[in-house]
């Protein structure tokens, strides 16, 4: 199907892993057009303005160790990687 066609487009040393990764991809949610308003609900000039106008380089000058996803997302990714790497191990 489409997933396998996408995998065939992958080139380079990670192509086999890409193929396995795409085979095991999961849909975690879906949307249809009724989920979204007909018109963009935000004002680009006021709703997306920066609060802190200082240069970003000062923020990124120090390492920051943070978790960007919640515990359930971490658990789901851990399960996914276990499946993928088990499959890679079987192929060797």
C-alpha positions in Angstrom: 0.0 0.0 0.0 0.9 3.6 0.3 3.0 3.0 3.4 5.2 0.5 1.6 5.5 2.9 -1.4 6.7 5.6 1.0 9.2 3.2 2.5 10.6 2.4 -1.0 11.4 6.1 -1.4 13.8 6.0 1.5 17.4 5.7 0.5 20.6 5.3 2.4 21.7 3.2 5.3 18.4 3.7 7.2 16.1 2.5 4.5 15.5 -1.0 6.1 14.7 0.6 9.4 12.5 3.2 7.7 10.5 0.4 6.1 9.9 -1.4 9.4 9.1 1.9 11.1 6.4 2.7 8.5 5.0 -0.8 8.7 4.4 -0.3 12.4 3.1 3.2 12.3 -0.1 3.8 14.1 -2.8 6.4 13.9 -3.4 8.0 17.3 -6.1 10.3 16.2 -8.0 11.5 13.1 -9.8 14.6 12.0 -12.4 15.6 9.5 -13.4 19.0 8.2 -16.2 19.4 10.8 -13.5 19.5 13.5 -12.2 22.9 12.4 -13.9 26.3 12.0 -14.6 27.5 8.4 -12.5 30.6 9.0 -9.1 31.0 10.7 -10.1 32.1 14.3 -7.0 34.0 15.1 -5.6 37.4 14.3 -2.0 36.9 13.1 -1.0 40.4 14.3 -2.2 40.1 17.9 -2.7 36.4 18.8 0.8 35.3 17.8 2.9 38.2 19.1 5.9 37.5 21.3 5.7 38.4 25.0 9.5 38.4 25.3 11.1 40.4 22.5 14.7 39.6 23.5 17.0 37.8 21.2 16.5 34.0 21.2 20.2 33.2 21.4 20.3 34.3 25.0 17.6 31.7 25.9 19.4 28.9 23.9 22.9 29.7 25.3 22.4 27.4 28.3 21.3 23.7 27.9 17.8 23.0 29.1 16.7 19.5 29.9 12.9 19.2 29.6 10.4 16.7 28.7 8.2 17.9 25.8 5.7 15.1 25.8 3.5 13.6 28.6 4.0 10.3 30.4 1.5 8.4 28.2 3.2 9.6 25.0 6.6 8.4 26.4 5.1 5.0 27.2 3.6 4.7 23.8 6.9 5.6 22.1 8.8 3.2 24.3 6.4 0.4 23.3 6.7 1.3 19.6 10.6 1.3 19.7 10.6 -2.0 21.5 8.5 -3.5 18.7 10.6 -1.9 15.9 14.0 -2.9 17.4 12.7 -6.5 18.1 11.8 -6.7 14.4 15.1 -5.3 13.3 16.9 -7.9 15.5 14.9 -10.7 13.8 15.9 -9.5 10.4 19.7 -9.8 11.1 
